[in-house]
Amino acid sequence: MHHVLARAVRAVSVPKPAFLSTFSQVPSGFVQTPSTLARPPILFNPYDALDAVLENMRLSSEPLPGMQLVGRNSRKPKKANHGKRPCSHVRRRSRRLK
């Protein structure tokens, strides 16, 4: 019985999954037009955007506000205890309840 099932399984043609194909033939749905073949790849360079902003600022001939180019450091929150040791919540609670 086992050899009959093995012969039946071999007789059935199973298509290969896409990841096992050898890419020797291009699928019929994958047709590229000449315009997409000739188009260069678009690469994003973050320094180009920064250069464009700085060039526009230079050409605008307006004075820059003092903190405009500071970046993230200007938004850093201030420490509440100003470098001192943190006080315990027990002492603060006892002073508040007096």
N, C-alpha and C positions, 0 to 999 in steps of 0.2 A: 504493500500500500504506500509506503514511504517513497519508493522510487517513482511511482505514478504521480504523486504530488510534486516531486522535484522536477519531473519532466514537464508538467503543466505550468509550473512557475517559470521555467526557462522559456517556454513557448510564448508567454505573455510579454509583449514589449512594453517596458516601463520607460517613460521619458526621463532623462537625467535632470536633476535639479540645476538651477542656474549657477550655483556656486561650483558645480563639478564640470561645467562646460569648458571647452578649450578656447573659446572665443575665435575659432577659425572662421566662423561665419557671423556676419552682422545681422541681427534680427531685422525683419522687414519693417517693424514699427520704428526702428532707430535710424532715421534718415536725417542727415544734417544738411542744411542748406549752405551754399557757399558763403553767405553773409556771416553765419555763425562760425564757420571755419576760419575766416580771415580776421575775425575780431580778436584783438589782443586780450589777455586776461586782465581783469580789473583787480589791482592790488591796493589795499587800503593802507596808507602810510599816515599814522597820526601826526607826524611832524609836519606834513604838508598842510593840514588844517591849522595847526598852530602858526606856521609861517604865514599863511594867508591872513589870519587874524592880526598878527603883528604888523604885517605890511599895510593892511587897511588902517590900523591905528596910526602908523607912521605918516601915511598920506593924508589923514584927516586934519592934521596940524592943530589939534586941540590939546590942551595940557591934560596929562593923565591924573586922575585922582590918586591920592597917596597909597591906598590899600588895594587898588584894582588888580595888581599882579601878584599879590601875596599868596593867594591860593588857599589851601586847606588850613593853614596856620591861623588865618584870621577868624576862622569859625571854631577854634578850639575853646571848649568851655573853661571857665576859670575855676580854680580849686576853692572850695568853700573855707577851708581852714588855713589857707595862705602858707602852707609849709609847716605848720605846727603839728604836734601830735594829735591824732584824733581822740576826742573825749569819749568816754564810755557812755552808753545810753542810760546806765543806772544813775550816774551822777547827774546827768541832764534831767532825768525824770524827777529825781529828788528835789532839785532846785526849782523845777517847774511847779511841783505840788506844794511848796512851802506857802 
